[in-house]
């Protein structure tokens, strides 16, 4: 997707649009406040995405990406009331087949989603080019999560927050300059479809 100050390429087909966004994730000099420090277009190919948080938004974002045939890792915390450490993400994935209208373009698109938890499956993050955090809107909890996942990030992976209320500056507090340079906000509408 090409975006500049003079043009906006609007893509009518959602799956096609998501594929283009993921394939050509670019940062542009759009406005002074959204591109602070950006002096040139940066293109980065994304092959695999991790979504952390399997609630309504997180599972919806994972589904949106899986619908475009991209591999997605969906992680969440371990349920306290279950012996199954993946109960939360299993339930979220199973519910994709029950929703009306169904968020999956085809039932087999669920096969693009790998599930796990934030205790035993952090190694799955190492394969991901983009990590999208979709957890509770509490800064302290987000910072704890970032500290937990940063050791598992690829050296060039982009980390994104789906926050709608917290400023980027606050989210990036106490992060290394390297991580700050790869940190963005990506806010999806509800439901993400």
N, C-alpha and C positions, 0 to 999 in steps of 0.2 A: 504494500500500500504506500503510495507516494503522497506525502503531505508537505506542502510548503506554504509560504505566506500567500502565494498567488493561486495555488490550485488545491483542490481537495478531490481525490479520487474516491467516489462513492460506489461501493460494491453492493448490488442488490441481493445477491445470494449469500446467506449467512455462512454456510459451510465454506464456500469459496473465499469469502472475506476473512474468515478466521484462519484458513490455510495461508493466505497471503500475509496476514499480520504475523503469524508465528514464523513463517519462512523469512520474512524481511523485517524483523523487529528493529525499528529505527528510531533514533532520537534526532529531532530536528530543532533548529533554531526557530521556534514558533513565537514565543514571547519572552521578554526579559525575565519574568518571574518563573516560567516553566523550564527555562533552558539555561539557568545560571551556570556559567562556566563552559557551556557547550559551544564550540566554535566550528564544528563540522558535523556532517551526517555520519552516523555510525551504523553499519549494518551488521546484524548478528543472526545467524541461523539457529533456530530452536528446533531440536529434534525430539526432546522429551521434557515434560513439565511435571513438577511436583506441586500439588495443592495441599496445604496444611490447614486442616479444619474441614470436617465432613458434615457440617450442618447444611442448612438449606442453600446458602450461598456457595460454600466450598464444594459440595457435591454437584451443584448446578454448574459451576465453573469447570469442574473436572469432566462433566458430561459434555459440555459445549466443546471442549477441546477434543475429547474422544470421538465426538460426532464427525470431526474433521480427520479422523484416522491417525491422530497423534497419540503416542504412548503417554499415559498419565499415571503418576504415583499419587494416591490419595492417602494421607496420613491423619491420624487424630490421636488423642490421648487414650489411655487404657480405661475402660469402664470399671468403676469401683465395685459395681454390683454383679460382676460376671467373672467366671473363670476363663472366658475367652478374651484374650488381650485385644482382639480385633473386632469385638462386638459392635462398637460404634460405627466403624467404617463398613463392616459387613451389612449392617442394617441399612446404612445410607445407600449402598450399592444395590441391595435387594429392592429398596423402595423405588429405584429408578424405573423398574418394570411395572410398578403399581400406579404411578401418577397419571392423572388425566388433565391435559393431554400428555402423552408420554414424552419425556425430554430426550430420549434416545431416538435418533432418526431411524435406526434399525436395532432390534434387540441385541444382535451380535456386536454392536459397538461397545457394549459393556466389557468385552474382552480386552479393550485397549486400556482399561483401568486396573492397575495393580493396587491392592490395599495393604495397609500396614499401620503400625502405631509408632508413637514417638519415644518408645523405650527400647524396642528390639529391632526396629527397622530403619534406623537413621542412615545406614549404609546405602539405602535406595536413593537417597538424595544425591549421592556422588555421581550418578549417571545423568542428572537433570541439568538442562541448560537454563531453565527458568524455574524459580521457586516462588509460588504465590502464597502468601500468608493470609488466611481468612479466619481469624480467631476473634474472640471477644474484644471489644473496643476498650481495653484497659492497657494503658501504656506500660505499666510495670510487667504485666503478663507477656506483652509483645516483646519487650526487651529480654525477658527470661528465655523466650522461645528463640530469638535471634542468637543469643549467646550459646544456646544448645545446638543449633543447626549450622552455625558458621564453620565449625571445623570440618563439616561434611560437604561443604559447597565446592563445586569445581572452581578452579582459579579464575574463570571468566564468567561464571554463572551470574545471571541477573536475579536479584531478590526483589520481590514486589509485595506491597501490602494492599489489601482490598479495602482499607479504611475509608470511611466517609466523613470522619470527624477529626482525626488527629493530623496535625501538620507534619509534613515531611521532615522538617528540621527537628522536631521532637522525636520522631521515629528513629532518626539517624544518630541521636545523641549517644556518645560513648562507643560508637563503632569506629573501626579503623578507616583511614582515608580510602584505602582500596575498596572496602565494602561500601562506603558512602558513595563512591563513584559509580557503583553498580546497583544502587538502591532506587526504586521508583514506587510511585503509587499507581495502581491499576484498579479503578473502581468500576465494577460491573453493576448493571442495574438488576433489580430483583423482579422476577426470576431471570437468571442468566440463560437466555435461549437464542 
